[in-house]
Amino acid sequence: MKIKHRAFLKWAGGKYSLTEMIGQMLPAGNRLLEPFVGAGSVFLNTDYDEYVLNDINADLINLYKIIQKTPEKFIGDASKLFTPSTNSPEAYYQFRKEFNETKDTYYRSLLFLYMNRHGYNGLCRYNKSGGYNVPFGKYKKPYFPREELEYFAEKSVKATFVCEDYRSVITKANDDDVIYCDPPYVPLSKTASFTSYAGNGFGLDEQADLANAAEDIITKGKVNVLISNHDTIWTRKIYEHADKIKSIQVARTISQKGGNRKKVSELLVLYKSTL
């Protein structure tokens, strides 16, 4: 039985539970490009020779680069922030203030992990001024993901981390590359939109443009593209030219209580190279 690897970050919309299904639909190739890597569950649970991992969130990519370069130092320093004395509202909000004020990329990377594990429900959110604004999470004993960090660092030798827009990453694709896109999802209701993840909105225009980019790249090289999204009338329309569309039921929760889950329909959409 293949061992599944969890991401070291808590992440809204993370793909850990779907890695087998995604892996079954991902075509073979030399290199996997992820324009929206997030916490990296697909990266951690696939086996390509190389990876290009992108995210518009500069703090996230900075964190990944530091773990790639100095894993032992980072893990040692980060573990010092996971103590009873740092698990309080006073400590959390002081660290959050320091994160928003500092320009030190290494210190920001440590605090980014700390806030991810101590903040409310693993959210990653910024205000319009670019300030991280997730409230304290009130966990009894936040988990320090040492083993997950070590595995990420080990596998990162195959990866190149970039912080660009999704179009730029897609244009990097060469023959025998595979692209997996996990964009911010189309909202299921007018009140469910969540676009402040990196201070940049990802609206319906961007959703349609991503579908257009997938249609375009498969005509220019031997490149295949897989996209995840909610199953809605809108997404069915923008993906109507895909080669394969699979609808799946996924348990979803935005509550700290795991019992407050409901299933929603998601799509896995595959565009195959025309060459």
N, C-alpha and C positions, 0 to 999 in steps of 0.2 A: 504494500500500500504506500502510495506516495505521500510524503510528509508535507503538510501545508504550513506555510510560514505567515505569521501575522505581521502586519506593519507595526513599527514602534510608536506610531502616532495614532491617537483616536481621531476618526475622520468622518464627518457627515457625508453619507453617500459612498463610503468605502466599499470596495468590491471583494472583500475577503470571502463572503459567503457564495459569491458567484464565480470564483476563479476557475473551478472545474468546467462550468458551462462556457465561460468565455474562452478558456483554453481549447475546448472542443471546436469552437467556431473560428478561432484564429488560424489562418493558413500558415503553413511552414514558410520559413524564410531565413535569411542571414541575420537580419537586424530588425528589432522592434522599435518604432518611434511612438512615443506617447506625448502628444501636445498638451494633455491635461493630466499629469501624472498623479497629483494628489498624494495620498499616503503610500502609493506604490505597490498595492497588493498584487496587481497583475504582473508587474516587474518581478516581484519576489517569488511568484509561483508559475513562471514560464521559463523556458530554457532556450533562449536565442543566443547566438554568439556575441552579439553586441546590442546595446540599447542607447537610444537618444531620449532622455527624459526631461521634459519641459514643463514648466508651470509659470503662470503669470505672477504668482506670489513670490516676490524676491526673497522674503524671509525664509520660505520653505526651501528654495533652491540653494540659498546660502548655507542653510543647515546641512543639506545633503552633501555639499561640496566639502564642508569642514569634517563631517564624519568620514568621508572618503579619504581625506588627506591625513587626518590625525585622530583615528578612532579611539585609541587607548586614552589619550589625554582628554578627549571630549567626554567619553563615558565616565572617566574618573571624576572630572569636574562637575558633570551633570548630576551624578549620584549624590553630591553634597547638598543639592537643593531639594532632595526628597527625604526630609526629616520631620519629626513632629513639630519642631519650632517653625518650619516654613509652611506648614499646613494650617494657616489661619487667614481670616480676611485681611488683617492688618499687613501680614507679610505679603500676601498675594497682591494687594493693591499697591504696595510699595514697589514690588518687583515689576508690576505692570507699568507703573509710572516711569521707572528707570528704563524699561524696554522702549517706551515711547520717546524718551529723551536722548538715549545714547546713540552714537554713530558707530560704536565698536561692534563690528560684525560677529566676532567670536562671542562676546557677551550676549548679544542679541540671540545667537543660536542657542545658547544655554537657556535663556529665559523663554524662548519660543517653545522648547520642549517642556519646561517647567509649567508654563501656562496651559499648554495643551493637555497636560495630565491633571492639573489642579483647577482648571477653569470649568465653566458650566458645560457639561455634556460633550466635551471634545469639540466645541465649536471653534471656528477660526473666522473672526469678523473684525472689520475695521470701520471707523467712522469716515465721514466725507473728508476729514483733514488727514486721513491716513493713520490715525491713532487706533491701536488695538483696544477693543472695548468689551471683550467678553467678561462677564462677571465671575466671581468666585464660585466654585462648584460644590463646596461642602462635602467632600468625600472623607470617609474615616481614615483611610490610609491609601493615598494615591500610589499606583503601581509604577515601579521603576523598570522599564523594559530593557534590561541589560542584555538578555539573550537575543531579543529582536534587533537591538542596535548592533550587536556583534555580527549577526547574520547579514544585516543590511550592508555593513561595512565590508564584509567578505565578498558579497556579490557585486558591490559597487565598482569593483575593478573592471567590470564589463561595460560600465555606463559612462556616458558623457552627459553632464547636467547643464541645461541652458534655461534662460529666462527670457523668452521672446513671445510674440503673439503666435497663435496657432497656425496662421497662414505661413509664417516663416518656417516653422518646423516641417509642415507638410511638404514644402518645396525642397527640403533637404533629402527627400526620399530618392533612392536609387533602385535599379532593378533588383528584384528579390528581397526588397524591404517590405515589411508589414507595418501598418499604422493602426493603432488602437486609440480611439477618441472617447473620452468620458467627460464631456463638457458639463457645466452647470445645467441641470435638467430644466426642461420646459415646465413651468408651474402647473400643478393640477387644478389650481383655482386662482382667482384674481388676488387673493390675500396670501398666497403661498410663495410668492416670488422671493428668491434669496440671491441677490446679486452683489452683495457687499463683501464677498469673501476676500478679495484683494483690492478693494476700492475701485474695481472696474466692473461695469455692468455687462452682462451677457444676455442680451434680449433676443426677441424673435428674429430680428434682422441677422444677428450673428448665428443663430441656429440655422437659418436658411443658407447663409453663406458657407457654413461648415459643410452642409450637404452638397452645395455646389462645388466646394473645394475637393470633396471626395470624388464626385463625378468627374471632375477635371483631371485629377492626378492619375486615375486609372487608365486614362487614354494616352498618357505621356510616357509610361514605363510599365514594367512588370511589377506593379505595386498593388497590393490589396488593402482595403480599409474596412475596419470594423468599428461601429459606433454604438454606444449605449445611450438610452434616453427613456423618458416616460412614454407610455403607450397612450397617445392622444390623437384626436382627429387631426390636429396640426402636424404632429410628427409623422403620422401616416402619409400625410400629403407631401411633406418635404422630402421624405425618403421613398417616394413612389417609384423611382428609377433604380432602386437597389436590386441586387441579384437575389438576395435572400433576406427575409424579415422573420424573426422569431419572437413571439410574445411569451413572457414568463411572469410568474407571480413571485413577488419578492416581499418578505416581511420588512416593514419599515417602522421606525420609531423615532420621535424627537423628544421623548421623555426619558428621564433618568431611570424610570422604572421599566424594566424589560417586559413586564406584563402588558404594558400599554402599547401593543403592536397591532398593526393591521397590514393586510397584504394589498399591494398595488401592482398594477401591470407595467412591466417595462419591456422595451424592445432591444433586441440585438440585431443590428442591421449590417449586412455584409455587401460591400462593393468589390467585385472581382475585376482584375485587370482585363482590358479588352485586347491586349497585345499577346 
